[in-house]
């Protein structure tokens, strides 16, 4: 049973385990905002939602998107090959790294092994392998983080 954690301004932050929420109450980091009726854990009502006592700044998450990572590219592309649509297992650089291509959201796509091998050290146009979508930087929400 997960417990929702609210910031001091009542904005949602994340979910934690019931056990973690009780520890937050005992340490007086959080207060019970909403509880299960009639249930107690020691002297505390059994929490459904807890609110932090002090405000936690989370601007970093909204000011810029997530940093590039190989697992992030696979999640962004739903593990679907950008060339053929089959399940992807690797990441391909649209402009190959040997030609100056960067590890960036706009230059990488998920690819299956055969398509990645077939494309090799060429651009999609040179390999006559058009992309099924244009790669772009995802938001935090799109990655489900």
Buried (B, 14 or more C-beta within 10 A) or exposed (E): EEBBBBBEEEEEBEEBEBEBBBEBBEEEEBBBBBBBEEEEBEEBBBBBBBBBEEEEEEEEEEEEBBEBBEEBBBBBBEBBBBBBEBEBEBBBBBBBEEEEBEBBBEBBBBBBEEBBEBBEEBBBEEBEBEEEEEBEBBEEEBBEE
